[in-house]
């Protein structure tokens, strides 16, 4: 094998067949790494000795089903272990649970789905889910369009290192994904959290959101080609805190060239079309391949895939990047 390449477990034949059946564009890791190794920076650092990553268990499907993921501005890189135990994250969780409790995501809705024998989490196949923000387009292949299945309704609430761009220092900015938008002027109160949920986060609210009379909240589409998230949450798992700055260094290097915690390093990529790709077991040496293969050319690297949203029926020339 080539210098510096670390093999990761290959996906099973069943998973490989699912990729093909559902038109998920892929490129194997070794080929992807071989194509960009010469672009690695001089300051490429490997993980320290004793950095233990699970390379044995099946990683695909290890992410929990979710419909939306939000990032709350804090300006920090580490937080309490359970961020939804206090503050704005706790208020958003309470408001979302209340808004969802009478619908299909509530207890009675889940019980009815279970009695009908429906798929417990709405996956198209293991670990891969429809995207609530993707445009519903008819399939051009022979497989069933993923848009026919509803997206999961769970809300994933995260703190993030981004700084607030709100006018008041006491208000936060909240990035909503896969909607690819940011909402400013979000206060810490229960009322402010309820307003955010009502206008942008309820399962029944689409990507465009709804207009709320007299609302101080302001939303804008994110002006980026991709949003990349790196887990740095030391109080949940110190490996992520070690991995994040090493991965970030290589992302900066390779992007400038172009202009589950046991699977550290964890990388999540969101695209404007509503697609998300969750990678695990990523090393600093893989970042060039992730940039070239996934962000620039729209292909999944199967050996790194934990799961994702809207990955199916991407059989056009742009792969995952296509609308």
C-alpha positions as CSV (number, residue, x, y, z in Angstrom):
1,X,0.0,0.0,0.0
2,X,1.0,3.6,-0.4
3,X,3.0,5.5,2.3
4,X,0.9,6.7,5.2
5,X,-2.3,5.0,4.1
6,X,-4.2,3.3,6.9
7,X,-6.8,0.8,5.6
8,X,-10.3,1.0,7.3
9,X,-12.8,-1.9,7.3
10,X,-14.6,-2.3,3.9
11,X,-18.4,-2.1,3.8
12,X,-20.2,-5.4,3.5
13,X,-21.4,-6.7,0.1
14,X,-25.0,-6.0,1.3
15,X,-24.2,-2.3,2.0
16,X,-22.3,-2.1,-1.3
17,X,-25.3,-3.4,-3.1
18,X,-27.6,-0.9,-1.3
19,X,-25.3,1.9,-2.5
20,X,-25.7,0.8,-6.0
21,X,-29.5,0.1,-5.8
22,X,-30.2,3.5,-4.3
23,X,-27.7,5.5,-6.6
24,X,-25.3,6.6,-3.9
25,X,-22.1,7.8,-5.7
26,X,-19.0,6.3,-4.1
27,X,-15.2,6.2,-4.3
28,X,-13.2,3.8,-2.2
29,X,-10.8,5.3,0.4
30,X,-7.5,4.0,-1.0
31,X,-8.2,5.3,-4.5
32,X,-9.4,8.6,-3.0
33,X,-6.3,9.0,-0.9
34,X,-3.9,8.0,-3.7
35,X,-5.2,10.9,-5.8
36,X,-4.5,13.6,-3.3
37,X,-1.6,12.4,-1.1
38,X,0.8,14.7,-2.9
39,X,-1.2,17.7,-1.8
40,X,-0.8,17.1,1.9
41,X,0.8,19.9,3.9
42,X,4.2,19.9,5.5
43,X,2.6,20.2,9.0
44,X,0.7,17.0,8.6
45,X,0.4,15.4,12.1
46,X,-0.9,11.9,12.9
47,X,-2.8,11.1,16.0
48,X,-0.7,10.6,19.1
49,X,0.5,7.1,20.2
50,X,-2.3,5.3,22.2
51,X,-5.1,7.2,20.3
52,X,-7.6,4.3,20.4
53,X,-10.3,4.2,17.6
54,X,-12.7,1.4,17.1
55,X,-11.8,-0.2,13.8
56,X,-13.7,-3.5,14.3
57,X,-17.4,-2.9,14.7
58,X,-19.7,-1.9,11.8
59,X,-19.8,1.9,11.7
60,X,-22.5,2.5,9.1
61,X,-25.8,3.1,11.0
62,X,-24.1,4.2,14.2
63,X,-25.5,7.7,14.0
64,X,-29.0,8.2,15.5
65,X,-31.8,9.1,13.1
66,X,-32.6,12.8,13.0
67,X,-34.5,15.3,10.9
68,X,-32.7,18.6,11.8
69,X,-29.6,19.5,13.6
70,X,-29.0,22.9,15.1
71,X,-25.8,24.6,16.2
72,X,-26.0,27.3,18.9
73,X,-23.3,29.9,19.0
74,X,-21.1,29.9,22.1
75,X,-17.6,30.9,21.0
76,X,-16.3,27.9,22.9
77,X,-14.8,24.6,21.9
78,X,-16.0,22.5,24.9
79,X,-19.2,22.3,27.0
80,X,-20.9,20.5,29.8
81,X,-21.4,16.8,29.0
82,X,-25.1,17.1,28.2
83,X,-25.6,20.5,26.6
84,X,-29.4,20.2,26.7
85,X,-29.4,20.1,30.6
86,X,-29.4,23.9,30.9
87,X,-29.7,27.3,29.2
88,X,-30.9,27.9,25.6
89,X,-30.4,24.2,24.5
90,X,-32.6,23.0,27.3
91,X,-35.3,25.5,26.5
92,X,-35.3,24.6,22.8
93,X,-35.5,20.9,23.7
94,X,-38.5,21.5,26.0
95,X,-40.3,23.7,23.4
96,X,-39.6,21.2,20.6
97,X,-40.8,18.2,22.7
98,X,-44.0,20.1,23.5
99,X,-44.6,21.1,19.8
100,X,-43.9,17.5,18.6
101,X,-45.8,15.6,21.3
102,X,-49.2,15.7,19.6
103,X,-47.9,14.7,16.1
104,X,-46.3,11.6,14.6
105,X,-43.1,12.1,16.6
106,X,-44.9,12.0,19.9
107,X,-45.5,8.9,22.0
108,X,-48.9,8.0,20.5
109,X,-47.6,8.5,17.0
110,X,-44.6,6.3,17.6
111,X,-46.8,3.6,19.2
112,X,-49.1,3.6,16.2
113,X,-46.2,3.3,13.9
114,X,-44.8,0.4,15.9
115,X,-48.2,-1.4,15.9
116,X,-48.3,-1.0,12.1
117,X,-44.9,-2.6,11.9
118,X,-43.2,0.4,10.2
119,X,-39.5,0.9,10.1
120,X,-38.5,2.2,13.5
121,X,-36.4,5.1,12.2
122,X,-37.4,5.7,8.6
123,X,-34.0,4.7,7.0
124,X,-33.9,4.2,3.3
125,X,-31.3,1.6,4.2
126,X,-29.1,1.3,7.3
127,X,-27.8,4.7,8.5
128,X,-29.1,6.6,5.4
129,X,-32.2,8.7,5.7
130,X,-34.3,11.1,3.6
131,X,-33.5,14.8,4.0
132,X,-36.3,17.2,5.0
133,X,-34.5,20.0,3.1
134,X,-34.0,18.1,-0.2
135,X,-36.1,18.9,-3.2
136,X,-38.6,16.1,-3.9
137,X,-37.6,14.9,-7.4
138,X,-38.8,11.8,-9.2
139,X,-36.2,9.0,-9.4
140,X,-34.5,8.5,-12.7
141,X,-33.4,4.9,-11.8
142,X,-35.3,1.8,-10.9
143,X,-35.2,2.1,-7.1
144,X,-37.9,3.8,-5.0
145,X,-37.4,7.5,-4.6
146,X,-36.3,8.4,-1.1
147,X,-38.5,11.5,-1.2
148,X,-41.5,9.1,-0.8
149,X,-40.4,8.3,2.8
150,X,-40.8,11.0,5.4
151,X,-37.7,12.3,7.0
152,X,-37.1,11.5,10.7
153,X,-38.4,14.1,13.2
154,X,-35.8,14.0,16.0
155,X,-34.0,17.3,16.6
156,X,-30.3,17.1,17.3
157,X,-29.2,20.1,19.5
158,X,-25.5,21.0,19.6
159,X,-23.4,23.8,21.0
160,X,-20.9,25.2,18.5
161,X,-17.7,27.3,18.6
162,X,-19.1,29.9,16.2
163,X,-19.6,33.5,17.4
164,X,-23.0,35.0,17.5
165,X,-23.8,37.6,14.8
166,X,-26.8,38.9,16.7
167,X,-27.1,42.6,17.6
168,X,-27.3,41.9,21.4
169,X,-24.5,40.1,23.3
170,X,-27.2,38.2,25.1
171,X,-28.7,36.8,21.9
172,X,-27.4,33.9,20.0
173,X,-27.2,32.8,16.3
174,X,-28.5,29.4,15.5
175,X,-27.5,27.4,12.4
176,X,-30.2,25.1,11.2
177,X,-29.2,22.0,9.1
178,X,-29.9,20.5,6.6
179,X,-31.9,23.7,5.9
180,X,-28.6,25.5,5.4
181,X,-29.7,28.7,7.1
182,X,-28.8,30.8,10.2
183,X,-31.3,32.5,12.5
184,X,-30.1,35.6,14.5
185,X,-31.5,37.4,17.5
186,X,-32.4,34.2,19.4
187,X,-32.8,35.0,23.1
188,X,-32.1,32.6,26.0
189,X,-35.6,32.6,27.4
190,X,-38.3,29.9,27.1
191,X,-40.4,32.3,25.1
192,X,-37.5,32.9,22.6
193,X,-36.9,29.2,22.3
194,X,-40.6,28.6,21.6
195,X,-40.6,31.2,18.9
196,X,-37.6,29.6,17.2
197,X,-39.3,26.2,17.3
198,X,-42.6,27.6,16.0
199,X,-41.1,29.5,13.1
200,X,-38.3,27.1,12.1
201,X,-38.0,23.8,13.8
202,X,-41.4,22.1,14.2
203,X,-41.5,18.9,12.0
204,X,-44.4,20.5,10.1
205,X,-42.4,23.6,9.1
206,X,-40.6,23.3,5.8
207,X,-37.2,24.6,4.8
208,X,-38.6,28.1,4.1
209,X,-39.9,28.5,7.6
210,X,-43.1,30.4,8.5
211,X,-43.7,34.1,9.1
212,X,-44.4,35.0,12.7
213,X,-46.0,38.4,13.3
214,X,-43.8,40.8,15.4
215,X,-41.0,38.3,15.5
216,X,-37.5,39.7,16.2
217,X,-35.9,36.6,14.7
218,X,-34.1,37.0,11.3
219,X,-33.0,34.2,9.1
220,X,-30.5,34.1,6.2
221,X,-29.4,31.3,3.9
222,X,-25.8,30.3,4.5
223,X,-23.6,31.6,1.7
224,X,-21.3,28.6,1.5
225,X,-20.6,25.7,-0.8
226,X,-20.4,23.3,2.2
227,X,-20.5,23.4,6.0
228,X,-18.0,21.1,7.8
229,X,-18.5,20.2,11.4
230,X,-15.8,18.6,13.6
231,X,-16.5,17.1,17.0
232,X,-14.3,18.7,19.8
233,X,-16.4,17.9,22.8
234,X,-13.8,16.9,25.4
235,X,-16.2,16.3,28.3
236,X,-18.0,13.6,26.3
237,X,-14.8,12.0,24.8
238,X,-11.3,13.4,25.0
239,X,-10.4,11.7,21.7
240,X,-12.6,14.2,19.8
241,X,-10.9,17.1,21.5
242,X,-7.5,15.7,20.4
243,X,-8.6,14.9,16.8
244,X,-10.5,18.2,16.0
245,X,-7.5,20.6,15.8
246,X,-5.4,18.1,13.8
247,X,-8.3,17.6,11.3
248,X,-9.0,21.4,11.2
249,X,-5.4,22.1,10.3
250,X,-5.6,19.8,7.2
251,X,-9.0,21.1,6.2
252,X,-7.5,24.7,6.1
253,X,-4.6,23.4,4.0
254,X,-6.6,21.5,1.5
255,X,-9.4,24.0,1.1
256,X,-6.9,26.8,0.6
257,X,-5.4,24.7,-2.2
258,X,-8.8,25.0,-3.9
259,X,-9.5,28.4,-2.9
260,X,-20.2,8.4,17.7
261,X,-17.3,9.2,19.7
262,X,-15.6,5.9,19.6
263,X,-15.2,6.5,15.8
264,X,-13.1,9.7,16.3
265,X,-12.4,11.8,14.3
266,X,-15.9,12.6,13.5
267,X,-16.6,14.9,10.5
268,X,-20.1,16.0,9.3
269,X,-20.5,17.7,5.9
270,X,-23.6,19.6,4.9
271,X,-24.4,20.8,1.4
272,X,-26.8,23.5,0.2
273,X,-29.1,20.9,-1.5
274,X,-30.0,19.4,1.9
275,X,-27.5,16.5,1.8
276,X,-25.4,15.6,4.8
277,X,-22.6,13.1,5.1
278,X,-21.4,11.7,8.5
279,X,-17.9,10.4,8.5
280,X,-16.0,8.6,11.3
281,X,-12.5,7.1,11.7
282,X,-11.1,10.1,9.8
283,X,-7.4,10.7,10.2
284,X,-5.5,13.9,9.2
285,X,-4.1,12.0,6.2
286,X,-7.7,11.4,4.9
287,X,-8.7,15.1,4.8
288,X,-7.3,15.6,1.3
289,X,-9.4,12.7,0.1
290,X,-12.5,14.0,1.9
291,X,-12.1,17.5,0.3
292,X,-11.3,16.2,-3.2
293,X,-13.7,13.3,-3.3
294,X,-16.7,14.4,-1.3
295,X,-16.7,18.2,-1.1
296,X,-15.4,18.9,-4.5
297,X,-16.6,15.9,-6.5
298,X,-19.7,14.7,-4.7
299,X,-18.8,11.1,-3.9
300,X,-19.2,9.2,-0.6
301,X,-16.1,7.3,0.8
302,X,-17.8,4.1,2.0
303,X,-15.2,3.1,4.5
304,X,-15.6,6.4,6.4
305,X,-19.4,6.6,6.3
306,X,-21.4,6.5,9.5
307,X,-24.6,7.6,7.8
308,X,-26.3,10.7,6.3
309,X,-29.3,12.5,4.9
310,X,-30.4,12.7,1.3
311,X,-27.6,10.5,-0.1
312,X,-29.8,8.4,-2.4
313,X,-30.8,9.0,-6.0
314,X,-27.7,11.1,-6.7
315,X,-27.0,9.5,-10.1
316,X,-26.3,12.8,-12.0
317,X,-22.9,13.9,-13.1
318,X,-22.4,16.1,-10.0
319,X,-23.2,13.2,-7.6
320,X,-24.0,14.5,-4.1
321,X,-23.6,18.1,-5.2
322,X,-26.5,18.0,-7.7
323,X,-29.9,19.4,-6.9
